[in-house]
Amino acid sequence: MLTEQGPRALFAKTARLALRPFRVLRDEGPRSLFARVLGKAHRRLTVNTPMMLVAFDDAAEVDWTTPAPQLQSPISVAEGPIDIAWIMSPPGKESGGHQNLFRFIDFAEQAGHRCTIYLYTSAEGVVSIPEVRAMLATTDAYPSLEADIRIYSRERGVHDSAQALFATGWETAYPAYLDKSSARRFYFVQDFESIFYPLGSESVLAENTYNFGFHGITAGGWLAHKLSSDYGMSTDHFDFAVDKRRYNVVNTERRNEIFFYARPVTPRRGFEFGLLALEEFARLKPDVTINLAGWDVSNWNVPFEYRNLASLEISELNDVYNRCAAGLVLSLSNMSLLPLELLSSGVAPVVNDGPNNRMVSDNPFIEYVPLSPPAIARRLVEVVDRADQVERSRLMSQSVAEISWEDSGKQFVTAFERAMRG
């Protein structure tokens, strides 16, 4: 029941609400009033749909705390070729993770195993298989495969004859888990993907995949150790390597440039942190050219003079590397492939120190530095100023001369076959 004060209070509140637009118009102008009205309408009319790399229904259905029937009696193959299904996100022209993944599918095919690739995405719209194949055929970084490429369908699943099923990224672990096939589950792990995200739904969903009971085959020893010790995963790993046909020393003169792997769109590559170090380096060595490559940074405010090389073709990298005495490569999760490629081209990699990098490569020519911008800047100066720079360049290249991807491929195939043979 309204008291005597009730109607007056209600009238006053109504009047204030009615007059609010006029006060905004008077005090802030018509643009502000329009923005406020539009914003309120958007909030009321827009229906927000959860969007993640994994399909919402797939993420909701996986209960890894209860053993799934399809994972209880995995297939073993005593001898002969193995039929492998690979679930992956659609590959892109500049996706280094996909390029490396295709390298190892190629090794599996060379070992006589049959491979089928399934493309999985939570995004709306149809992935064009012909467009994917055209991109693969025209990009030097991808090997040519015999594998058939298909769209993954939850209803159809992988083909009936599949004996092994690989998840290749955290989002693909969900359809791999739910697939009704009794194929033995594997997880091709190239990075600790749960730290790619701020603490929240996607970081938790990514981390949960390490509890799915798959056999992990990881890029480098750090991931194998971490997944085994922290999550109890059964793991093997293959070592990082370098393609000496692409990366070698062609410049035997003194070098007066440096390289920075600049990817502002990839937080784990520490773009902003690298700029802090390079700004100090530029102050100390203003005569040295700083090359930024990995992404077009023309729209970023970079506080020093630099050469923007943007995204280079893989065939262009060796020439750039051979102009440089040092290369700054920040890896805040698993180590990048670049340090060994730089060494092969006679460039001293300057890399942030930590087990995530040292457990992948302990090469004595990698310049490991604590994550301090001034310390990194000083080390870059030391590398550029070395009196024995030219001779050391030759020695760096020799230090990786016996490291080949073919050996890494053998490690991968051996680990996979051992797990499949039981």
N, C-alpha and C positions, 0 to 999 in steps of 0.2 A: 504494500500500500504506500502511496506517495504521501510524504509529510508536507507541511506548508512550504518548507525549503526545497523540497524535491522538484517541483515544476520549475521554480526559478533557476535552480542549478542546471537542470536539463536544457532550459532555454538558452542559458549563457553558454553552455558547452556547444550547442548547435550553432549558435551565432559565431563562436570562435572558429569552428570548422568551416562555416560558410565563407568567412572573411579571409581565411588563410591564403587562398589563391591570389586574392587582391594584394595582400601584404607581400607575398613573394614577387608578384609583378612589380609592385612599387619599389621594393628594396633590392631585388636582384635582377630585374629585367625580364623581358619576354622569353629569351633563350633559356634561361634557368627554369622558368615556369614550364616551358615546353618539355625540357629534359626531364623534369620531375614527373610530369603527367605521363610521358612516354615510358619512363622507368617503372612507374606503378602499374601501368597497363601491361607491360611486358611480364612483370612478376606475377600478375594475376592470370594472364592468359596463357603463359608458357607452361607446358608440361615437361619437366625434366626427366630424361631417360638415362639411367646409368650406362655409361660407355667406358669400356675397358678393352684391352687387347683380347681378353678371353670373353667368349659369349656368356652373357649373364646366366642363362639356364645351365650351362656346363659348370660354371663355378658353383652354382647353388646345389648341384646334385652330388658332387664328389664329397664323400665322407671317408677320408683317409684313416679315420680312427677305427673303422670296421673293415676287415679284409674283404676285398671285392671278389666275387666268385671267379671272374675271368682271369684273375691274377694268381689263383691258387695252384694251378697245375700247368705252368708254362711249358711250351714246347722245347725239347732238346733235339739237336741234330747231330748224330754221331759222326757223320762224314759227308763229304760232297758239298755242293753249293747251297747257300741259304737264301731264302726269299725274304727280302727286307722291305718293309714299308717305312717311309720317312714322312712325318707330319711337320710342316714348317709354315711360317708366315710367307706371303708372297715376296719373292726376292726383288731387290732394287738394283739399279745400275751401280750405285755407290755404297752398297751394303757390304762392308768388309766381313761381317759375320756370316752372311750367306755365301760369299765367295769362298771363305775357308771351309764352310760346311760342304759345298759342292766339291771342293778338293778331296774331302774324305769319302764322299759318295763315290767319286772317281776311283779312289784306292780300293774301295769295296768291290767295285765292278772289275777292276784289274785283277783282283784276287779270285774272280769267278762267280761272285755272288750276284743275284738278280735284285734290282732295286726299282721301286716305284715311289714317286714323290706325290704327296698329297698337300695341297695348299689350303690353309685354314685361316679364316679371318672372321672377326666379329662385326666388321663394318658392313653397312648396307651397300648394295650394288654387286654386280657380277665381276669376278676376276676373269680377265680374258687370257685363256691359255695361249692362243696365237701371239698375243702381245708379249707375254712372258717369254715365250720361246724366241721371239724376234730379238728381245733385249739380250737374252743369254747368248744368242748367236753372234751379236755384234759387239760384245764387250769382252775385251782381252782377258779380264780377270777371272772369267768363268771358264772352266774346262768343258769340253763337249762330252755329254753323257748319253748312254743308251737308255736311261731310265724314262719310263712313261711319266707324264705329269698330269695329274687329275685334281679336281676340286674335292676337298674332303666334305663328305656328307655324314652327319650323325646317323641318319637313317640307314644308309648303305654301309658305313664303316669302311675299313680297309678290305682288300680282296681276300677271299676265303683261303687262298694258299699261303698267305703271309705267315712266316715262322718267327720273325723278329719285327718289333715295332719300336721305332725311335721317336721320342719327343726331342725337339731341337731348340726350344725356347720355353720359358715358363708357361706361356699361354697355351702352347701345344701339349703340355703335360696333361691338361684336363681332358681333351678329347682322347688322348692316348690311354688315359686311365679308364675312361668310360667305354671305350670301344669294346665290343663283345667278343673280339678275337681272342683266342688263347695264345697268341704270339707272345714270346718272351719280351718284356719291356726293357728298353734301354733309354738313357737320357744323355744326349750329346750336349755337354755343358761347356760353354765358352766364357761365361762370366758369372759372378754372383749377383744375379739380376734383382734380387729383393732390395738391394741398396740403390737401384736406379730411381726409386721413388721416395718422396717424403713419407714419413711414417703414416700409414693409412691402409686402406683396403687393398690396393694393388701390391704394396710391399708385403703385406701379410699373405695374400694369395700366392705371390711368387715364392715366398719362403716356404709355404706349405708344401710345394711340389717336391721339396727335398725329403719329405716324409712319405712319398707315395710308394716306396719299395722298389723303384726302378734301379737298374744297374747303371751307374754313372761312368761315362768315359769322358774325361775332362781335358781341356786345353791347359797343359802345364800342371806342375805338381802342387801349387798352392791350392787350387780348387779341389783337387782330389783329397788333400789333407783336411781341408776345412769341412767339406761335405761328409767325410768319414768321421772326423772327430766330433763335429758339432751335431750331426744328424743321424749318425750310424749308417749312412749309405755305403753300400758296397761300391768301390770305385777303382778304376784304373785311369791312367793318364797317358797322353802322348806329349813329347817335347816340342817346343817351338823350333822352327827352322827358318831357312831363308832360301830363296831361289837365286842361285848364283848366276843364272843366265840373264836375270833382269838387273841385279844389283852387283856392281863391281867397280873397281877403281879405274877411272879413265883420265883423271886429272892428277898429275904428279907434281904440280906446282903448289906453292903456298896458297892457302885459302883465307879469304877475308870476308866471309859471309857466314850467317848462322840460319838455322831453320827452326820454326816452331810449329808443332802439330796443333793447329788452331781450329777447334770445333766448338763454337759457342752453343750449338744445339745439343751437345753431348756433355752433360754436367760432369761426368766422371773424368773428363779430359782436362778439367781445371782451367778453362779458358781465362777467366778473370784473374785467377791466381798467377797464371803465366804472364799476363800483362803487367802485374805488379813487379815481377822479377825483370821483365824485359825493359820496363821503363827505367829501372835503375841501371841495367846493362847499357841502354842507349845513352845514358848520362855519362857512364864511364868510358864507353867506346863509341863515340858518335860517328866515327869513320867506317864502322862495320855495318854492312847491309843486313837487315833483318827480314827474312822471308817468312810469310805466314801462308800456310797451305792446309787444306782439309775442308775449308768452307769459304764462301764469299763473305768477307767481313767488311765490305764497303759501307754497310749501313751501321757499323759499330763505331763508337768513338774510341779510337786507339790512340793513346797519349804519347806516341813517338812516331818517327818516320819509319815506314815499312814498305815492303813490296807485297801486294796482295795477289797471291797466285791462285786463290780460290780452290776449286776442286780440279785436281790434275788427273789426266789419264795415267794408268799405271806405267805406260811406256815412257812417260815424261819424267818420272820421278828420279831415275838415276842421274840424269843430267843436272837436275836441281841439287840433289844430294852432293854431287861432285864439286859444286861451287862452295860447299859449306864445311867449316871446320868443326862445328858443333850442331847438335840437334836437340832441342828441348822437347821432351815427350813426357807429359804428366799422366800418370795412370793411377787413379784413386781406387780402382778395384783390381781386376786381373790385368796383368801387363799387356801392353799393346804389342803387335807384331813389328812395329816400326824400329825399336832399338836394334834388333838383329839385322834388319835391312839397312839401317844407317851404318852399322859396323861394316857390313859387306861393301858399302860404297866409300869406306874410309872416313866416316863421320863419327865423332865421339858423341854417343848418346848421353845427355844429361837427364837423369831420371830421379824422381822422388824416391827416397829410401823407404823400405818396408818389406815385410815378408811377402806381400802380394806380388812384388816385383823380384826380389832376390830368390824366392823359391821357384821362380820360373826360369831365371837365368842368373848365374853367378859369374858371367864373363868378366874378367878383370879389367876390361877396357870400358865397361859401362861406368859412367861417373854418377854414382849414387850420392844424393845430397838430401839432407833433411828439408822438410817443407817450410823453408824460410826464404821469402823473396830475396833479401840481400845475399844470403848464402848461395842461392842458385845463380844470382847475377855474378857474384865473385867467381864461381866455378866456371861459368861461361867465359869470363875474361881470361882465366887461367888457361883454358883449353885453346882459345884463339891465340894467346901470346906464347904458347910453348915454343921453345927454340927447335925442338925435334918434331914439330907438327907434321912435316912431310913424311918422315920415316915412320912415325907412329901411325899415320894413316895407312900405310902399307901393312903394318903389323896388325892393325885392327881388322882389316879385310881378311888376312890370313887366319885370324883367330876363329872365324866362322866358316872356313873353307871346307871343313869336313862335316858340316851340319846341313843335312838335306831333308826336304819334305818327304822324300821316298822312305827314309828311315823312320820318320814320324808315322807315315802311312803303315809301315810294317808293325810298329808298336800298336797302332789302332786295330789293325786286322787281327793281330795275335790276341789282343785282349778280348775283342769281340768273339772270335772263334772259341777261345777258352771258355768264356761264359756260356756260349751256345752249346758247346759239347758236353757241358755238365761236369 
